Amino acid sequence: MTLDHLTLMGLDALLIAVFFSFLWKRTRRERWHHFWKVFAALLLGAVALGWLMYPFPRG
Amino acid sequence: MPEAGRPRETRLAQRLPLPVLMLLAWLVPGLGHLLLGRRLRAAVFCAVILVGFVVGLVLDGELMLPHAGDPLSYLAAIANIGNGVLFFVARHFDLGQGAVTAPGYEFGNTFLLTAGMMNLLLVLDTHDIAVGKKDW
């Protein structure tokens, strides 16, 4: 299976966000809020980190 | 909205000693919550861990075992064994050998490790529910 990096990262973020929403939050409303916060933080955080590392050369 | 009604602990869960309950929670993702009457969460946790584990295997991830002289491999092994029975079944069928040259190798490892660590967190959550630290 070959998927692009962003899709795989999105899938991982999705699983983690669902998991912690159900682990830590009790009501549907709280879970929904928590899900979007974690999902956005993981996805946007990874993209932001990628941009921050862009100036640094490889190797 | 809380899960429908008050969660009802199964008779089996009431009779099982706590270490056995935690062992079952580790072996089968979601089983601890199921025995404690948290059916919705049990189903969600089981699905999340199963999907993560299968995606990890499909991406040619490696179910690592400890290698002498590589301290990080011990941590990776703990996380992978955290998958419980999924780990042993996959090893039995020679899955999760890992192909370092495969494009999805690192991603596969990430999914496998994530699934294992999530299952270990479920064991702790099962403990907290069983001893009454968490009442939902």
N, CA and C atoms of all chains as a GROMACS GRO file, in nm:
protein
  585
    1MET      N    1   0.085  -0.119   0.000
    1MET     CA    2   0.000   0.000   0.000
    1MET      C    3   0.089   0.124   0.000
    2THR      N    4   0.069   0.210  -0.095
    2THR     CA    5   0.145   0.335  -0.094
    2THR      C    6   0.048   0.452  -0.093
    3LEU      N    7   0.056   0.529   0.010
    3LEU     CA    8  -0.025   0.649   0.022
    3LEU      C    9   0.071   0.765   0.047
    4ASP      N   10   0.027   0.885   0.014
    4ASP     CA   11   0.118   0.998   0.036
    4ASP      C   12   0.130   1.030   0.186
    5HIS      N   13   0.236   1.102   0.218
    5HIS     CA   14   0.268   1.129   0.358
    5HIS      C   15   0.153   1.198   0.430
    6LEU      N   16   0.093   1.296   0.365
    6LEU     CA   17  -0.012   1.374   0.431
    6LEU      C   18  -0.133   1.287   0.466
    7THR      N   19  -0.169   1.199   0.375
    7THR     CA   20  -0.284   1.110   0.401
    7THR      C   21  -0.255   1.018   0.520
    8LEU      N   22  -0.135   0.960   0.520
    8LEU     CA   23  -0.099   0.870   0.630
    8LEU      C   24  -0.094   0.946   0.763
    9MET      N   25  -0.038   1.066   0.758
    9MET     CA   26  -0.032   1.148   0.879
    9MET      C   27  -0.173   1.183   0.925
   10GLY      N   28  -0.259   1.213   0.830
   10GLY     CA   29  -0.398   1.244   0.862
   10GLY      C   30  -0.469   1.125   0.924
   11LEU      N   31  -0.443   1.006   0.872
   11LEU     CA   32  -0.506   0.885   0.927
   11LEU      C   33  -0.458   0.858   1.069
   12ASP      N   34  -0.329   0.874   1.091
   12ASP     CA   35  -0.273   0.854   1.224
   12ASP      C   36  -0.332   0.957   1.322
   13ALA      N   37  -0.338   1.082   1.277
   13ALA     CA   38  -0.394   1.188   1.362
   13ALA      C   39  -0.541   1.159   1.392
   14LEU      N   40  -0.613   1.108   1.294
   14LEU     CA   41  -0.754   1.075   1.313
   14LEU      C   42  -0.772   0.968   1.420
   15LEU      N   43  -0.692   0.860   1.409
   15LEU     CA   44  -0.703   0.751   1.506
   15LEU      C   45  -0.669   0.800   1.647
   16ILE      N   46  -0.563   0.878   1.656
   16ILE     CA   47  -0.521   0.927   1.789
   16ILE      C   48  -0.627   1.022   1.847
   17ALA      N   49  -0.681   1.108   1.762
   17ALA     CA   50  -0.780   1.204   1.811
   17ALA      C   51  -0.907   1.133   1.858
   18VAL      N   52  -0.951   1.032   1.783
   18VAL     CA   53  -1.070   0.956   1.824
   18VAL      C   54  -1.042   0.886   1.957
   19PHE      N   55  -0.925   0.823   1.964
   19PHE     CA   56  -0.888   0.747   2.085
   19PHE      C   57  -0.891   0.835   2.210
   20PHE      N   58  -0.823   0.950   2.203
   20PHE     CA   59  -0.815   1.033   2.323
   20PHE      C   60  -0.946   1.104   2.354
   21SER      N   61  -1.026   1.128   2.253
   21SER     CA   62  -1.158   1.188   2.279
   21SER      C   63  -1.242   1.093   2.362
   22PHE      N   64  -1.236   0.965   2.329
   22PHE     CA   65  -1.317   0.867   2.404
   22PHE      C   66  -1.252   0.829   2.536
   23LEU      N   67  -1.121   0.841   2.543
   23LEU     CA   68  -1.052   0.806   2.668
   23LEU      C   69  -1.070   0.914   2.774
   24TRP      N   70  -1.061   1.038   2.731
   24TRP     CA   71  -1.055   1.147   2.828
   24TRP      C   72  -1.186   1.223   2.847
   25LYS      N   73  -1.274   1.217   2.750
   25LYS     CA   74  -1.395   1.299   2.759
   25LYS      C   75  -1.520   1.213   2.773
   26ARG      N   76  -1.618   1.270   2.843
   26ARG     CA   77  -1.733   1.190   2.880
   26ARG      C   78  -1.855   1.212   2.790
   27THR      N   79  -1.884   1.336   2.762
   27THR     CA   80  -2.005   1.364   2.684
   27THR      C   81  -1.972   1.375   2.536
   28ARG      N   82  -2.076   1.362   2.454
   28ARG     CA   83  -2.056   1.368   2.310
   28ARG      C   84  -1.999   1.504   2.268
   29ARG      N   85  -2.053   1.610   2.330
   29ARG     CA   86  -2.009   1.746   2.298
   29ARG      C   87  -1.860   1.765   2.331
   30GLU      N   88  -1.824   1.720   2.452
   30GLU     CA   89  -1.683   1.732   2.494
   30GLU      C   90  -1.592   1.652   2.401
   31ARG      N   91  -1.639   1.534   2.363
   31ARG     CA   92  -1.558   1.448   2.275
   31ARG      C   93  -1.538   1.512   2.140
   32TRP      N   94  -1.643   1.570   2.089
   32TRP     CA   95  -1.638   1.634   1.958
   32TRP      C   96  -1.537   1.750   1.959
   33HIS      N   97  -1.548   1.834   2.061
   33HIS     CA   98  -1.454   1.946   2.074
   33HIS      C   99  -1.311   1.896   2.085
   34HIS      N  100  -1.291   1.798   2.170
   34HIS     CA  101  -1.157   1.745   2.195
   34HIS      C  102  -1.100   1.682   2.068
   35PHE      N  103  -1.187   1.610   1.996
   35PHE     CA  104  -1.142   1.546   1.872
   35PHE      C  105  -1.085   1.649   1.776
   36TRP      N  106  -1.161   1.757   1.752
   36TRP     CA  107  -1.114   1.856   1.655
   36TRP      C  108  -0.987   1.926   1.703
   37LYS      N  109  -0.978   1.952   1.833
   37LYS     CA  110  -0.858   2.018   1.886
   37LYS      C  111  -0.734   1.930   1.864
   38VAL      N  112  -0.745   1.803   1.901
   38VAL     CA  113  -0.629   1.713   1.889
   38VAL      C  114  -0.595   1.690   1.742
   39PHE      N  115  -0.699   1.666   1.662
   39PHE     CA  116  -0.676   1.640   1.520
   39PHE      C  117  -0.607   1.759   1.453
   40ALA      N  118  -0.658   1.879   1.478
   40ALA     CA  119  -0.600   2.000   1.418
   40ALA      C  120  -0.459   2.023   1.470
   41ALA      N  121  -0.439   2.002   1.600
   41ALA     CA  122  -0.307   2.025   1.658
   41ALA      C  123  -0.203   1.931   1.595
   42LEU      N  124  -0.240   1.804   1.578
   42LEU     CA  125  -0.145   1.708   1.522
   42LEU      C  126  -0.115   1.739   1.375
   43LEU      N  127  -0.221   1.767   1.300
   43LEU     CA  128  -0.204   1.789   1.156
   43LEU      C  129  -0.132   1.921   1.129
   44LEU      N  130  -0.185   2.030   1.188
   44LEU     CA  131  -0.125   2.161   1.162
   44LEU      C  132   0.012   2.172   1.228
   45GLY      N  133   0.027   2.109   1.344
   45GLY     CA  134   0.157   2.112   1.411
   45GLY      C  135   0.264   2.045   1.328
   46ALA      N  136   0.230   1.932   1.265
   46ALA     CA  137   0.328   1.861   1.183
   46ALA      C  138   0.364   1.942   1.058
   47VAL      N  139   0.264   2.005   0.998
   47VAL     CA  140   0.291   2.088   0.880
   47VAL      C  141   0.378   2.208   0.919
   48ALA      N  142   0.344   2.270   1.033
   48ALA     CA  143   0.422   2.385   1.080
   48ALA      C  144   0.566   2.344   1.110
   49LEU      N  145   0.582   2.228   1.173
   49LEU     CA  146   0.717   2.180   1.205
   49LEU      C  147   0.796   2.153   1.076
   50GLY      N  148   0.726   2.100   0.977
   50GLY     CA  149   0.790   2.077   0.848
   50GLY      C  150   0.840   2.206   0.785
   51TRP      N  151   0.758   2.309   0.794
   51TRP     CA  152   0.799   2.438   0.739
   51TRP      C  153   0.916   2.496   0.817
   52LEU      N  154   0.914   2.480   0.948
   52LEU     CA  155   1.023   2.533   1.030
   52LEU      C  156   1.155   2.463   0.998
   53MET      N  157   1.146   2.335   0.962
   53MET     CA  158   1.270   2.260   0.932
   53MET      C  159   1.318   2.285   0.790
   54TYR      N  160   1.236   2.349   0.710
   54TYR     CA  161   1.268   2.367   0.568
   54TYR      C  162   1.404   2.435   0.544
   55PRO      N  163   1.442   2.536   0.621
   55PRO     CA  164   1.571   2.603   0.595
   55PRO      C  165   1.693   2.516   0.623
   56PHE      N  166   1.673   2.412   0.704
   56PHE     CA  167   1.788   2.330   0.742
   56PHE      C  168   1.820   2.228   0.632
   57PRO      N  169   1.945   2.224   0.590
   57PRO     CA  170   1.980   2.131   0.483
   57PRO      C  171   1.976   1.986   0.530
   58ARG      N  172   1.961   1.895   0.436
   58ARG     CA  173   1.962   1.753   0.470
   58ARG      C  174   2.105   1.705   0.499
   59GLY      N  175   2.113   1.594   0.568
   59GLY     CA  176   2.239   1.524   0.584
   59GLY      C  177   2.332   1.581   0.683
   60MET      N  178  -2.303   1.358   2.576
   60MET     CA  179  -2.402   1.266   2.632
   60MET      C  180  -2.330   1.142   2.685
   61PRO      N  181  -2.352   1.108   2.810
   61PRO     CA  182  -2.287   0.987   2.862
   61PRO      C  183  -2.340   0.863   2.791
   62GLU      N  184  -2.262   0.756   2.800
   62GLU     CA  185  -2.308   0.631   2.741
   62GLU      C  186  -2.441   0.593   2.804
   63ALA      N  187  -2.530   0.536   2.720
   63ALA     CA  188  -2.668   0.513   2.763
   63ALA      C  189  -2.676   0.448   2.900
   64GLY      N  190  -2.740   0.517   2.993
   64GLY     CA  191  -2.760   0.463   3.126
   64GLY      C  192  -2.632   0.448   3.204
   65ARG      N  193  -2.644   0.383   3.317
   65ARG     CA  194  -2.528   0.361   3.401
   65ARG      C  195  -2.455   0.235   3.352
   66PRO      N  196  -2.323   0.244   3.331
   66PRO     CA  197  -2.251   0.126   3.283
   66PRO      C  198  -2.267   0.010   3.379
   67ARG      N  199  -2.295  -0.106   3.326
   67ARG     CA  200  -2.314  -0.223   3.414
   67ARG      C  201  -2.196  -0.318   3.398
   68GLU      N  202  -2.126  -0.331   3.507
   68GLU     CA  203  -2.014  -0.423   3.512
   68GLU      C  204  -2.067  -0.565   3.496
   69THR      N  205  -2.001  -0.644   3.413
   69THR     CA  206  -2.048  -0.782   3.396
   69THR      C  207  -2.014  -0.864   3.521
   70ARG      N  208  -2.087  -0.974   3.537
   70ARG     CA  209  -2.060  -1.061   3.654
   70ARG      C  210  -1.918  -1.113   3.651
   71LEU      N  211  -1.872  -1.142   3.530
   71LEU     CA  212  -1.736  -1.193   3.516
   71LEU      C  213  -1.635  -1.091   3.568
   72ALA      N  214  -1.656  -0.963   3.531
   72ALA     CA  215  -1.564  -0.858   3.575
   72ALA      C  216  -1.566  -0.843   3.726
   73GLN      N  217  -1.684  -0.864   3.787
   73GLN     CA  218  -1.693  -0.851   3.933
   73GLN      C  219  -1.616  -0.963   4.004
   74ARG      N  220  -1.610  -1.079   3.937
   74ARG     CA  221  -1.544  -1.193   4.002
   74ARG      C  222  -1.394  -1.199   3.974
   75LEU      N  223  -1.354  -1.136   3.864
   75LEU     CA  224  -1.213  -1.146   3.826
   75LEU      C  225  -1.125  -1.061   3.916
   76PRO      N  226  -1.009  -1.113   3.955
   76PRO     CA  227  -0.914  -1.029   4.027
   76PRO      C  228  -0.863  -0.919   3.933
   77LEU      N  229  -0.827  -0.805   3.991
   77LEU     CA  230  -0.785  -0.690   3.910
   77LEU      C  231  -0.671  -0.722   3.813
   78PRO      N  232  -0.566  -0.794   3.858
   78PRO     CA  233  -0.457  -0.824   3.763
   78PRO      C  234  -0.504  -0.905   3.642
   79VAL      N  235  -0.600  -0.996   3.664
   79VAL     CA  236  -0.652  -1.077   3.553
   79VAL      C  237  -0.732  -0.989   3.457
   80LEU      N  238  -0.810  -0.898   3.514
   80LEU     CA  239  -0.887  -0.805   3.431
   80LEU      C  240  -0.793  -0.720   3.345
   81MET      N  241  -0.683  -0.674   3.407
   81MET     CA  242  -0.586  -0.592   3.332
   81MET      C  243  -0.516  -0.675   3.226
   82LEU      N  244  -0.491  -0.802   3.260
   82LEU     CA  245  -0.427  -0.892   3.162
   82LEU      C  246  -0.518  -0.911   3.040
   83LEU      N  247  -0.646  -0.930   3.066
   83LEU     CA  248  -0.742  -0.947   2.956
   83LEU      C  249  -0.753  -0.817   2.874
   84ALA      N  250  -0.748  -0.704   2.944
   84ALA     CA  251  -0.756  -0.574   2.875
   84ALA      C  252  -0.637  -0.556   2.782
   85TRP      N  253  -0.521  -0.607   2.825
   85TRP     CA  254  -0.402  -0.598   2.740
   85TRP      C  255  -0.410  -0.697   2.623
   86LEU      N  256  -0.455  -0.817   2.652
   86LEU     CA  257  -0.457  -0.920   2.547
   86LEU      C  258  -0.549  -0.884   2.431
   87VAL      N  259  -0.669  -0.841   2.464
   87VAL     CA  260  -0.766  -0.809   2.358
   87VAL      C  261  -0.807  -0.662   2.372
   88PRO      N  262  -0.768  -0.578   2.278
   88PRO     CA  263  -0.801  -0.435   2.287
   88PRO      C  264  -0.952  -0.414   2.306
   89GLY      N  265  -0.987  -0.341   2.409
   89GLY     CA  266  -1.128  -0.309   2.434
   89GLY      C  267  -1.198  -0.407   2.527
   90LEU      N  268  -1.139  -0.523   2.551
   90LEU     CA  269  -1.207  -0.625   2.631
   90LEU      C  270  -1.225  -0.579   2.776
   91GLY      N  271  -1.127  -0.509   2.829
   91GLY     CA  272  -1.138  -0.459   2.967
   91GLY      C  273  -1.259  -0.368   2.983
   92HIS      N  274  -1.276  -0.277   2.889
   92HIS     CA  275  -1.389  -0.185   2.894
   92HIS      C  276  -1.520  -0.260   2.873
   93LEU      N  277  -1.518  -0.360   2.786
   93LEU     CA  278  -1.638  -0.438   2.760
   93LEU      C  279  -1.683  -0.511   2.887
   94LEU      N  280  -1.588  -0.572   2.956
   94LEU     CA  281  -1.622  -0.644   3.079
   94LEU      C  282  -1.673  -0.550   3.187
   95LEU      N  283  -1.626  -0.424   3.181
   95LEU     CA  284  -1.669  -0.326   3.281
   95LEU      C  285  -1.797  -0.254   3.239
   96GLY      N  286  -1.856  -0.299   3.129
   96GLY     CA  287  -1.985  -0.244   3.087
   96GLY      C  288  -1.977  -0.119   3.003
   97ARG      N  289  -1.855  -0.082   2.961
   97ARG     CA  290  -1.840   0.038   2.875
   97ARG      C  291  -1.837  -0.009   2.730
   98ARG      N  292  -1.954  -0.046   2.679
   98ARG     CA  293  -1.959  -0.112   2.548
   98ARG      C  294  -1.923  -0.021   2.432
   99LEU      N  295  -1.973   0.102   2.436
   99LEU     CA  296  -1.944   0.195   2.326
   99LEU      C  297  -1.794   0.221   2.316
  100ARG      N  298  -1.735   0.254   2.432
  100ARG     CA  299  -1.592   0.282   2.430
  100ARG      C  300  -1.510   0.158   2.395
  101ALA      N  301  -1.555   0.044   2.440
  101ALA     CA  302  -1.486  -0.080   2.405
  101ALA      C  303  -1.482  -0.098   2.254
  102ALA      N  304  -1.596  -0.074   2.189
  102ALA     CA  305  -1.603  -0.092   2.043
  102ALA      C  306  -1.513   0.008   1.972
  103VAL      N  307  -1.517   0.134   2.019
  103VAL     CA  308  -1.435   0.238   1.954
  103VAL      C  309  -1.286   0.207   1.972
  104PHE      N  310  -1.247   0.173   2.093
  104PHE     CA  311  -1.106   0.145   2.120
  104PHE      C  312  -1.058   0.024   2.039
  105CYS      N  313  -1.140  -0.078   2.036
  105CYS     CA  314  -1.103  -0.198   1.960
  105CYS      C  315  -1.084  -0.164   1.812
  106ALA      N  316  -1.177  -0.087   1.758
  106ALA     CA  317  -1.169  -0.051   1.616
  106ALA      C  318  -1.045   0.033   1.587
  107VAL      N  319  -1.020   0.133   1.673
  107VAL     CA  320  -0.905   0.223   1.651
  107VAL      C  321  -0.774   0.144   1.653
  108ILE      N  322  -0.760   0.057   1.752
  108ILE     CA  323  -0.635  -0.018   1.765
  108ILE      C  324  -0.620  -0.120   1.653
  109LEU      N  325  -0.729  -0.183   1.618
  109LEU     CA  326  -0.725  -0.281   1.509
  109LEU      C  327  -0.688  -0.215   1.376
  110VAL      N  328  -0.750  -0.102   1.348
  110VAL     CA  329  -0.720  -0.030   1.223
  110VAL      C  330  -0.572   0.012   1.222
  111GLY      N  331  -0.527   0.070   1.332
  111GLY     CA  332  -0.387   0.114   1.340
  111GLY      C  333  -0.291  -0.002   1.318
  112PHE      N  334  -0.322  -0.115   1.380
  112PHE     CA  335  -0.234  -0.231   1.371
  112PHE      C  336  -0.231  -0.287   1.228
  113VAL      N  337  -0.348  -0.301   1.168
  113VAL     CA  338  -0.355  -0.358   1.033
  113VAL      C  339  -0.288  -0.264   0.932
  114VAL      N  340  -0.313  -0.134   0.945
  114VAL     CA  341  -0.247  -0.039   0.854
  114VAL      C  342  -0.095  -0.048   0.871
  115GLY      N  343  -0.050  -0.061   0.993
  115GLY     CA  344   0.094  -0.074   1.018
  115GLY      C  345   0.152  -0.196   0.949
  116LEU      N  346   0.081  -0.307   0.955
  116LEU     CA  347   0.130  -0.429   0.889
  116LEU      C  348   0.127  -0.414   0.737
  117VAL      N  349   0.019  -0.356   0.685
  117VAL     CA  350   0.005  -0.339   0.540
  117VAL      C  351   0.115  -0.248   0.485
  118LEU      N  352   0.157  -0.153   0.568
  118LEU     CA  353   0.262  -0.060   0.524
  118LEU      C  354   0.403  -0.118   0.542
  119ASP      N  355   0.413  -0.246   0.570
  119ASP     CA  356   0.542  -0.314   0.589
  119ASP      C  357   0.615  -0.270   0.714
  120GLY      N  358   0.539  -0.234   0.818
  120GLY     CA  359   0.602  -0.200   0.945
  120GLY      C  360   0.659  -0.324   1.011
  121GLU      N  361   0.744  -0.300   1.111
  121GLU     CA  362   0.812  -0.412   1.178
  121GLU      C  363   0.764  -0.427   1.322
  122LEU      N  364   0.727  -0.549   1.358
  122LEU     CA  365   0.696  -0.578   1.498
  122LEU      C  366   0.828  -0.610   1.566
  123MET      N  367   0.889  -0.508   1.622
  123MET     CA  368   1.027  -0.521   1.671
  123MET      C  369   1.036  -0.603   1.799
  124LEU      N  370   1.146  -0.672   1.809
  124LEU     CA  371   1.184  -0.740   1.932
  124LEU      C  372   1.314  -0.676   1.979
  125PRO      N  373   1.347  -0.693   2.106
  125PRO     CA  374   1.470  -0.628   2.156
  125PRO      C  375   1.595  -0.680   2.086
  126HIS      N  376   1.683  -0.588   2.050
  126HIS     CA  377   1.813  -0.625   1.994
  126HIS      C  378   1.920  -0.585   2.096
  127ALA      N  379   2.014  -0.676   2.122
  127ALA     CA  380   2.121  -0.644   2.216
  127ALA      C  381   2.200  -0.524   2.164
  128GLY      N  382   2.230  -0.431   2.253
  128GLY     CA  383   2.309  -0.314   2.217
  128GLY      C  384   2.228  -0.201   2.156
  129ASP      N  385   2.098  -0.219   2.148
  129ASP     CA  386   2.013  -0.114   2.094
  129ASP      C  387   1.902  -0.083   2.195
  130PRO      N  388   1.932   0.011   2.288
  130PRO     CA  389   1.836   0.037   2.397
  130PRO      C  390   1.698   0.078   2.346
  131LEU      N  391   1.692   0.152   2.237
  131LEU     CA  392   1.562   0.197   2.187
  131LEU      C  393   1.474   0.082   2.139
  132SER      N  394   1.542  -0.028   2.098
  132SER     CA  395   1.462  -0.143   2.051
  132SER      C  396   1.382  -0.205   2.166
  133TYR      N  397   1.430  -0.187   2.290
  133TYR     CA  398   1.355  -0.239   2.405
  133TYR      C  399   1.224  -0.161   2.421
  134LEU      N  400   1.235  -0.028   2.406
  134LEU     CA  401   1.114   0.053   2.417
  134LEU      C  402   1.017   0.020   2.305
  135ALA      N  403   1.072   0.003   2.184
  135ALA     CA  404   0.986  -0.030   2.069
  135ALA      C  405   0.919  -0.166   2.091
  136ALA      N  406   0.994  -0.260   2.148
  136ALA     CA  407   0.937  -0.393   2.172
  136ALA      C  408   0.824  -0.386   2.274
  137ILE      N  409   0.844  -0.306   2.380
  137ILE     CA  410   0.737  -0.291   2.480
  137ILE      C  411   0.612  -0.235   2.415
  138ALA      N  412   0.631  -0.131   2.332
  138ALA     CA  413   0.515  -0.070   2.265
  138ALA      C  414   0.447  -0.171   2.171
  139ASN      N  415   0.528  -0.248   2.098
  139ASN     CA  416   0.469  -0.344   2.005
  139ASN      C  417   0.397  -0.459   2.077
  140ILE      N  418   0.459  -0.508   2.183
  140ILE     CA  419   0.395  -0.616   2.258
  140ILE      C  420   0.268  -0.564   2.327
  141GLY      N  421   0.261  -0.431   2.343
  141GLY     CA  422   0.140  -0.369   2.397
  141GLY      C  423   0.017  -0.399   2.315
  142ASN      N  424   0.035  -0.441   2.191
  142ASN     CA  425  -0.080  -0.476   2.107
  142ASN      C  426  -0.149  -0.605   2.151
  143GLY      N  427  -0.091  -0.674   2.246
  143GLY     CA  428  -0.154  -0.794   2.301
  143GLY      C  429  -0.158  -0.909   2.202
  144VAL      N  430  -0.273  -0.972   2.192
  144VAL     CA  431  -0.285  -1.093   2.112
  144VAL      C  432  -0.260  -1.064   1.963
  145LEU      N  433  -0.286  -0.941   1.921
  145LEU     CA  434  -0.260  -0.905   1.780
  145LEU      C  435  -0.112  -0.926   1.748
  146PHE      N  436  -0.027  -0.887   1.840
  146PHE     CA  437   0.117  -0.903   1.821
  146PHE      C  438   0.154  -1.050   1.804
  147PHE      N  439   0.102  -1.134   1.892
  147PHE     CA  440   0.141  -1.276   1.888
  147PHE      C  441   0.084  -1.346   1.765
  148VAL      N  442  -0.037  -1.311   1.728
  148VAL     CA  443  -0.096  -1.372   1.608
  148VAL      C  444  -0.017  -1.331   1.485
  149ALA      N  445   0.015  -1.203   1.476
  149ALA     CA  446   0.092  -1.155   1.360
  149ALA      C  447   0.229  -1.222   1.353
  150ARG      N  448   0.295  -1.234   1.468
  150ARG     CA  449   0.426  -1.300   1.471
  150ARG      C  450   0.413  -1.447   1.431
  151HIS      N  451   0.306  -1.510   1.476
  151HIS     CA  452   0.284  -1.651   1.444
  151HIS      C  453   0.274  -1.672   1.294
  152PHE      N  454   0.209  -1.578   1.227
  152PHE     CA  455   0.192  -1.590   1.082
  152PHE      C  456   0.303  -1.518   1.004
  153ASP      N  457   0.413  -1.489   1.071
  153ASP     CA  458   0.528  -1.422   1.009
  153ASP      C  459   0.493  -1.288   0.947
  154LEU      N  460   0.397  -1.221   1.004
  154LEU     CA  461   0.366  -1.086   0.958
  154LEU      C  462   0.450  -0.988   1.041
  155GLY      N  463   0.460  -0.866   0.991
  155GLY     CA  464   0.533  -0.764   1.066
  155GLY      C  465   0.682  -0.788   1.071
  156GLN      N  466   0.734  -0.852   0.966
  156GLN     CA  467   0.880  -0.871   0.960
  156GLN      C  468   0.949  -0.739   0.928
  157GLY      N  469   0.877  -0.652   0.858
  157GLY     CA  470   0.932  -0.520   0.828
  157GLY      C  471   1.027  -0.523   0.711
  158ALA      N  472   1.001  -0.440   0.613
  158ALA     CA  473   1.092  -0.428   0.499
  158ALA      C  474   1.149  -0.287   0.502
  159VAL      N  475   1.276  -0.277   0.545
  159VAL     CA  476   1.339  -0.146   0.564
  159VAL      C  477   1.336  -0.064   0.435
  160THR      N  478   1.342  -0.134   0.322
  160THR     CA  479   1.346  -0.062   0.194
  160THR      C  480   1.206  -0.022   0.144
  161ALA      N  481   1.102  -0.072   0.210
  161ALA     CA  482   0.966  -0.039   0.166
  161ALA      C  483   0.937   0.108   0.194
  162PRO      N  484   0.864   0.173   0.103
  162PRO     CA  485   0.836   0.316   0.124
  162PRO      C  486   0.755   0.344   0.250
  163GLY      N  487   0.675   0.246   0.292
  163GLY     CA  488   0.589   0.269   0.408
  163GLY      C  489   0.646   0.219   0.539
  164TYR      N  490   0.772   0.176   0.539
  164TYR     CA  491   0.830   0.113   0.658
  164TYR      C  492   0.818   0.200   0.784
  165GLU      N  493   0.866   0.323   0.774
  165GLU     CA  494   0.864   0.411   0.893
  165GLU      C  495   0.721   0.444   0.935
  166PHE      N  496   0.636   0.464   0.834
  166PHE     CA  497   0.496   0.492   0.867
  166PHE      C  498   0.432   0.371   0.933
  167GLY      N  499   0.462   0.253   0.879
  167GLY     CA  500   0.408   0.130   0.936
  167GLY      C  501   0.450   0.114   1.080
  168ASN      N  502   0.578   0.140   1.108
  168ASN     CA  503   0.626   0.133   1.246
  168ASN      C  504   0.549   0.229   1.335
  169THR      N  505   0.527   0.349   1.285
  169THR     CA  506   0.455   0.449   1.364
  169THR      C  507   0.316   0.400   1.400
  170PHE      N  508   0.246   0.342   1.304
  170PHE     CA  509   0.111   0.292   1.330
  170PHE      C  510   0.115   0.177   1.431
  171LEU      N  511   0.210   0.085   1.415
  171LEU     CA  512   0.219  -0.029   1.506
  171LEU      C  513   0.251   0.015   1.648
  172LEU      N  514   0.346   0.108   1.660
  172LEU     CA  515   0.384   0.156   1.794
  172LEU      C  516   0.270   0.235   1.858
  173THR      N  517   0.206   0.317   1.777
  173THR     CA  518   0.094   0.397   1.830
  173THR      C  519  -0.017   0.307   1.882
  174ALA      N  520  -0.052   0.204   1.802
  174ALA     CA  521  -0.159   0.113   1.842
  174ALA      C  522  -0.123   0.043   1.974
  175GLY      N  523   0.001  -0.002   1.986
  175GLY     CA  524   0.044  -0.071   2.107
  175GLY      C  525   0.040   0.019   2.229
  176MET      N  526   0.085   0.142   2.213
  176MET     CA  527   0.085   0.233   2.328
  176MET      C  528  -0.056   0.273   2.368
  177MET      N  529  -0.143   0.286   2.269
  177MET     CA  530  -0.283   0.316   2.302
  177MET      C  531  -0.344   0.201   2.383
  178ASN      N  532  -0.311   0.077   2.343
  178ASN     CA  533  -0.366  -0.037   2.418
  178ASN      C  534  -0.312  -0.041   2.560
  179LEU      N  535  -0.185  -0.003   2.578
  179LEU     CA  536  -0.132   0.001   2.715
  179LEU      C  537  -0.204   0.107   2.798
  180LEU      N  538  -0.239   0.219   2.735
  180LEU     CA  539  -0.316   0.321   2.807
  180LEU      C  540  -0.454   0.267   2.847
  181LEU      N  541  -0.509   0.181   2.762
  181LEU     CA  542  -0.639   0.121   2.794
  181LEU      C  543  -0.631   0.031   2.916
  182VAL      N  544  -0.517  -0.036   2.932
  182VAL     CA  545  -0.499  -0.121   3.050
  182VAL      C  546  -0.504  -0.034   3.177
  183LEU      N  547  -0.436   0.081   3.170
  183LEU     CA  548  -0.438   0.173   3.286
  183LEU      C  549  -0.578   0.228   3.310
  184ASP      N  550  -0.648   0.258   3.202
  184ASP     CA  551  -0.785   0.310   3.215
  184ASP      C  552  -0.876   0.204   3.276
  185THR      N  553  -0.858   0.079   3.234
  185THR     CA  554  -0.936  -0.031   3.291
  185THR      C  555  -0.912  -0.039   3.442
  186HIS      N  556  -0.786  -0.025   3.481
  186HIS     CA  557  -0.752  -0.027   3.624
  186HIS      C  558  -0.824   0.085   3.697
  187ASP      N  559  -0.819   0.206   3.642
  187ASP     CA  560  -0.881   0.320   3.708
  187ASP      C  561  -1.032   0.302   3.723
  188ILE      N  562  -1.094   0.245   3.620
  188ILE     CA  563  -1.240   0.222   3.628
  188ILE      C  564  -1.269   0.114   3.733
  189ALA      N  565  -1.189   0.007   3.729
  189ALA     CA  566  -1.215  -0.105   3.819
  189ALA      C  567  -1.199  -0.068   3.967
  190VAL      N  568  -1.103   0.020   3.996
  190VAL     CA  569  -1.083   0.057   4.137
  190VAL      C  570  -1.167   0.178   4.178
  191GLY      N  571  -1.242   0.232   4.082
  191GLY     CA  572  -1.334   0.341   4.115
  191GLY      C  573  -1.275   0.480   4.103
  192LYS      N  574  -1.153   0.491   4.050
  192LYS     CA  575  -1.094   0.625   4.033
  192LYS      C  576  -1.167   0.702   3.922
  193LYS      N  577  -1.223   0.626   3.831
  193LYS     CA  578  -1.296   0.688   3.720
  193LYS      C  579  -1.435   0.624   3.719
  194ASP      N  580  -1.537   0.706   3.734
  194ASP     CA  581  -1.671   0.649   3.750
  194ASP      C  582  -1.752   0.646   3.621
  195TRP      N  583  -1.689   0.661   3.506
  195TRP     CA  584  -1.765   0.656   3.380
  195TRP      C  585  -1.690   0.578   3.276
   0.00000   0.00000   0.00000
